[in-house]
Amino acid sequence: MLCSSSRRIASGDIESLTLMTRLADDIDTAIAEAVWWVTIVDATLLRHHHKAYDRVMADQPPAERTLVEDTLTGLRFVRNRMGQDADLADFVLPEASGSGPGDNRLTGWRWKPLPAPVLAPLTPRGQAWEMARYEAYQEQLADQTIADTFGRAAAFLNLTAARAALITSPATA
């Protein structure tokens, strides 16, 4: 779909250009909303179901635990920067997932590596907090596909929600 639309745009088809612009806006909105929702669900589970959250996290092998923690921390960095200091386009690198016909899919889109944030206006505690989030972003999101990032976060959050439901169900209370 993207390849054929690109050809029509190149030939001067204004309607295709308008549709592609709307699609790009829709994709940006979907990614931004996914970032927001993942971080809100994470915070809600941590705050209201901390026993389940801690148990699921503790059950992860150490490397996986670090991967999950840093992925969620990196997504918090994106959420905190969007709208105030940066636009989603500053974080996302659209690219095709393959080279064959029909392989121009969103699954190849990646998080961009970023320069270090400006920390001077922040307190020392705020600087450390922001730098930890930035480093998690660089370590676990930068150069990774957006699909893999959300997949990793969703897998952990789904496990945690299922554990929380078991702990809080009337049958086990």
C-alpha positions in Angstrom: 0.0 0.0 0.0 2.7 2.5 0.9 4.8 1.7 -2.2 1.8 2.2 -4.6 0.8 5.4 -2.8 4.4 6.7 -3.0 4.3 6.1 -6.8 1.0 8.0 -7.1 2.3 10.9 -5.1 5.5 11.0 -7.2 3.3 11.3 -10.3 1.5 14.3 -8.8 -1.6 12.7 -7.4 -2.6 15.3 -4.8 -5.3 13.1 -3.3 -2.8 10.3 -2.5 -0.5 12.9 -0.9 -3.4 14.0 1.3 -4.2 10.4 2.3 -0.6 9.7 3.1 -0.4 12.8 5.2 -3.5 11.7 7.1 -2.0 8.2 7.5 1.3 9.6 8.9 -0.7 11.7 11.4 -2.7 8.6 12.4 0.4 6.5 12.8 2.1 9.3 15.0 -1.1 9.5 17.1 -1.3 5.7 17.5 2.4 5.5 18.7 2.0 8.5 21.0 -1.1 7.1 22.5 0.5 3.7 22.9 3.4 5.3 24.8 1.0 7.1 27.0 -1.2 4.1 27.7 1.7 1.7 28.4 3.2 4.1 30.9 -0.1 4.7 32.6 -1.0 1.0 32.8 2.5 0.4 34.2 2.1 3.1 36.9 -1.4 1.9 37.8 -0.3 -1.7 38.2 2.8 -0.6 40.2 0.7 1.7 42.5 -2.4 -0.4 43.0 -1.1 -4.0 42.6 2.5 -3.6 43.8 2.6 -7.2 45.2 1.7 -8.7 41.8 4.0 -6.3 40.0 6.9 -7.1 42.3 6.3 -10.9 42.1 6.1 -10.9 38.3 9.3 -8.7 38.1 11.1 -11.0 40.6 10.1 -14.1 38.6 12.0 -12.7 35.5 15.6 -13.9 35.0 17.9 -11.0 35.8 18.7 -10.1 32.2 15.0 -10.1 31.3 14.1 -8.1 34.4 16.7 -5.4 33.4 15.3 -5.4 29.9 11.7 -5.0 31.0 12.6 -2.3 33.6 14.7 -0.3 31.2 12.1 -0.6 28.4 9.4 0.8 30.7 11.8 3.5 31.9 12.7 4.4 28.3 9.0 4.7 27.4 8.6 7.1 30.4 11.4 9.2 29.0 9.6 9.4 25.6 6.3 10.2 27.3 7.9 13.0 29.5 9.6 14.6 26.5 6.7 14.4 24.0 4.8 17.7 23.6 7.1 19.8 25.8 10.7 19.3 24.5 10.2 17.1 21.5 7.8 15.8 18.9 7.2 12.1 18.3 9.1 12.5 15.0 12.2 13.3 17.1 12.0 9.7 18.4 10.8 7.6 15.5 12.6 6.5 12.4 10.2 5.2 9.8 11.8 2.5 7.7 10.6 -0.5 5.7 10.8 -3.9 7.3 11.9 -5.6 4.1 12.9 -5.0 0.5 10.4 -7.1 -1.4 7.0 -6.1 -2.8 4.6 -5.6 0.0 7.3 -5.4 2.7 7.0 -1.7 3.3 5.4 -2.1 6.7 5.3 -0.3 10.0 7.0 -3.2 11.7 10.4 -1.8 10.6 10.0 1.5 12.3 12.6 2.1 15.0 13.3 4.4 17.9 16.0 6.9 17.1 19.2 7.2 19.1 19.1 10.6 20.8 21.6 13.1 22.1 21.8 13.6 25.8 19.1 15.8 27.2 19.8 19.3 28.5 19.9 18.9 32.3 21.1 22.3 33.5 17.6 23.7 34.5 17.0 20.6 36.7 17.9 20.1 40.3 20.7 17.5 40.9 18.0 14.9 41.9 16.0 15.8 38.7 19.2 15.5 36.6 19.9 12.0 37.9 16.3 11.0 37.4 16.2 12.3 33.8 19.6 10.9 33.0 18.5 7.4 34.2 15.5 7.5 31.9 17.5 8.8 29.0 20.1 6.0 29.5 17.3 3.4 29.6 15.9 4.8 26.4 19.3 4.6 24.7 20.0 1.1 26.0 16.6 -0.6 25.3 14.7 1.5 22.8 17.2 3.3 20.5 17.7 1.3 17.3 15.0 -1.2 18.3 11.7 -1.6 16.5 8.7 0.0 18.0 6.8 -3.2 17.6 9.4 -5.1 19.7 9.4 -2.5 22.4 5.6 -2.5 22.8 5.5 -6.2 22.5 8.0 -6.6 25.4 6.1 -4.0 27.5 2.7 -5.6 26.8 3.9 -9.1 27.7 5.1 -8.0 31.1 2.0 -5.8 31.8 -0.3 -8.6 30.7 1.4 -11.1 33.1 1.2 -8.5 35.9 -2.5 -7.8 35.3 -3.2 -11.5 35.3 -1.3 -12.0 38.5 -3.1 -9.0 40.0 -6.5 -10.5 39.0 -5.6 -13.7 40.8 -4.5 -12.0 44.0 -7.5 -9.7 44.1 -10.2 -12.2 43.0 -12.8 -13.0 45.7 -12.0 -16.8 45.4 -8.4 -16.1 46.6 -9.0 -13.3 49.0 
